[in-house]
């Protein structure tokens, strides 16, 4: 009997999903993007999540299979081991505050005999920080395989980060920030998250005289590639900020590579020059990943496999 895991990369607007086999490969025809429904009430969101699990299960065409786990890359604050969301004041998933998602999902799936029949004996539902799962995926099947020590970043609405040393995620050690999270470390006039993010780029655009109301980062990138000097300057300065932000972490952790994912990594052609100019370690390899979710899916499968091995 073939074993599969269902992976969900949860964002405020969309949820990306795929089914993976027990070797961590995405099953053809199962990659999908769904609305997140993150502003809905608790019951609507949970029923939506249950429906997505069932929908992805129905995409598996094997005649004989079982689901050994469902894994979520979920934004924080979140009690990942406990499965409890503590997100609030972010205009997404606020109605899940204090809710034990693992218990709620398990209870509802238990009531569906068709899903129960497809569930493995040691079926599990797991949650983890998206940057950690991206790093796990890169370690298992991506750029991080080529290096002993690396820093992984996901740059989008905020700055996600994870530190890898000899195949292990390092969260609590003197040479990394607490939890491996750089986002709330001091930088500029405030913290990293305010600069190395979508809003950081929009702030630079505003400072450069651009009208930013309703403006998306992709539009600025399109203008930059079209030859607009102001837009190109925005990304160049963003790259310089990114390099300067990295310097103290690179000096302390001494990585061989920095691996950048997230939506903003798709604009690498516009900001990497600025990074190179300000990064003090000229030997550091910089790698970028356009389809961050694919690495995250692999990371989810690894998380479920490792958890099952410990059970």
N, C-alpha and C positions, 0 to 999 in steps of 0.2 A: 504494500500500500504506500503510495507516494504521500509525502508530508509537505505541507505548505504553511507559510506565514502570511498574514495580511498586514501591510505597513501603511501608516497614515502620517503624512507630514502636514501638520495643522497650522494654518495661518489665520489671520483675522478676516480675510476676504474669501480665501479658497482653501480647500483641503485636497492635497495631491495624494494619490494612493496607488499601490501596486500589490500584486501577489508575488511572493518569492518562493522558490523551491528550497529544499534543505541544504543546497550548496550556495545559497545567496544570490541566485540568478533570477531576474525579473521574468515572470511568465508572460510570453507574448500575448498581447491583446488584453492585458489587465491594467495597464497604466491608465489612470483616469483623473480628471480634475472635477471636483464637486464644489458647490457653494458652501461656505462655512456656516452660514446662519448664526454668526457669533453674537448678534444683537437680540436674538430671540429669547424667550423665556426658557427656564430650565428644562421642562418636559419636552418642549419642541426640539431643543438641541440634543438631548439624550436620545430621543426617538430617531432623530436624524442620524446620529452616530450608529445606532443599532441597525438602521436601514442600510447604511453604507457597508457595514460588515456583511450583511446578508447579500447585498448586491455584488460585492466583490467575490464572495463565496460562489455565487451563481455563475461567475465568469470562468471558473475552473472547469475545463471540459473533460478532465480525467473521469473515467468510470469508477475508479477506486482511489480515494484519497481521504486524508483527514487534515484538519486545521490544528496545528500544534501551538499557535499563538497569534495574538493581535498586538501590535506594537504602535505606540504613538510618539512622534516627535511633537512635543507640546510646549507652547510658550509659557514663560513663568511670570510671576512667582507660582511655584507648584511644588507640592510635596511628592516628588517622583516615586520614592519607594512606597509611600502610602496610597498614591493615586488620587490625591486631593488637590483641587485647584484653589489657588488663592489670588487669582487675577481680579483686580478691581481698578476703577478709575482709569481705564484704558479704552473704553468704548468697545470692548470685545470680550465675550464670554463672562461678563460680569455676573450673570445670573447663575453661574456655576460656582460662585464663591463659597468655599467650605464644603462643597459637594464631593463625596467619595465616588469618583467616576468609575473606578474598577467595580465597586459593589453594585452601582446602578446598572452598568452594562451587563455584568454577570447575571444579575437577577432577571433582566429582560431576555437575555439569550437563553437562560434556563427554561423559559416558558415556550420556546420554539422547538418542537420535536424534530423538525427537519435539520435545524442547525446542530442540535444536540447529537444527532446521528452522525454528523460530520466532525465532531469535536474529539480531539485526542484525549486520552485518559489524563494526561498532565497538562491539559490546555491552560494557558495563562494569558493574562492581559497585563501589559507593562507600559510604563511611561518613562520618558527621559528627555532631558534638555536637548534641543535640536542641534546645538553646536557640538555636543558630545557625540551624538549619533552620526553627524556629518564626519567627525574625526574618526570614529570607528569604521565607517564605510571607506574612508580614504586609506585607513591603515590596512584594511582587509583587501581592498580591490582598487585603490587609487594611487595618487602621487606619494602618499606617506609611506608606502611600502619601500620606497627607494632610500629612505632616510632613517637613521636611528633616533633622531630627535627633531621634532617639528612643532610649530605653532599653527593651529587651524583657526581661521576666522570666518564667520558668516556675517556679511555686511548687508543690511537691508533697512528695516525700520529702526534697528538698533545694531549693536555690536556683539555678536556671539563669539565665544572663544573656547578653545580647548588646547591643552598642552600634552604632547605625546613624547614619552621617553622609553625606548626599547620595548615597544609594543604595549605600553601601559598608559592609560590616561592619568595624568598627575593633577590632583585637585588640591592637595594640602601638603605643601612643601615650601621651604624657605625661598626657593628661587622662582615661585609662581605666585600670582595673586590668590587670595582666598577663593576656593572652589574652581580655580582656573578661569575666573571671570575678570576680564579687563574692563567691562563696560562702565563700572562705577568708580574706576580708578581716576585720580585727579588728572586733568589735562586742560591746557588753556585756562580759560576763566571759570571752568566748571568741571565736567567729567568727560571721559572718552565718548560715551554714548551720544553726547550733544554734538560731537564733531564728526565721528566716523559712522555716519548713518545717512539715511535719506534726508532728515531734517538738517544735518550738517551741510549737505550739498545745497539744499534750498536756502540756507542762511548765507552761504557764500554767493549764491546767485543774487539774492536780495542786496547784499553788500556791494555787488558789482553793478547794481542799478537795474536788474531785471525785475519784471513784474511776476511775482511768484504765486499769486492767488490762483489755485486750481492747476498749477504747473506740476508736471510729473518729471522725475529724474530722466526718464526715457526721452522726453521731449527735449530736454537740455542736451542730452547725448546726441540726439539726431541733429540738432542745430550745430553742435560742435563738429560732427563729422561732415556737415555741409559747409564748413569753413567759417562759421561764426566765431570771431576771435574772443568775444566775451565768454561764450559758453566753453570754449577750449580752456580759457583761463580759469574758469570755475573748477573744472576737473583737474587741471594741473595743480591748483592750490589744494584741492582735496587730497591728491596724491602726496603732496608735501606734508600735509597734516598727518596722513596715515604713516608715512615714514618716521616722522618725529614721534608719533605715539608709540610706535613699535620699539624705538631705540632702547628705552630702559628695560623692557621685557626681554629683548634680544640679548642685552648685556648680562642680565641675570641668569637666563635660562640656557643661553648659548645653543640655539637650535641650528640645524643645518639648512632648514627650509621654513618658509612661511607659505601656507596653502590658503588661498582666499576663495571663498564661495559666497553664496547669497546673490540677490538680484543685482547688486551694484558691481559684482565681479564681471558682469557682461559688458561693462564699460572699461575693461582693463586697458584697451588700446588708448584710452584718453587720460588715465591717471598713473600708469606704472612709471612713466618718466619722472614724475614728481616724487614718487616713492624712492626710486633709485638715487635721486639727487640728495635726499635728506637722510637716507638709511646709512648709518655709520659703519655697518658691517658689509663691505662690498662683496664678500664671498658668499653671502646668504643667497640661496636659491629662492626665487619667487615663482610659485605655480598658481594658476587660477583654474576654477571649475565653473563651467557655464550652467550645467544641469545639476545643481546642488541636491535636489530631491533624490536623484538616482543614487548618489552616495549615501544620503540619509536612509533610503530604503535598505541598502545593504547593511548599514549600521544597525538598523532595527532588527533585521534577521540575525545579525551577530549577537545582539543583546538577548534575544529570545533563546538562541542556541546556548549561549553561555549560562543563562539563568536556568535552563532545563538541565544542563549538565551538573549544576550545583544542587538541584532539588533532590 
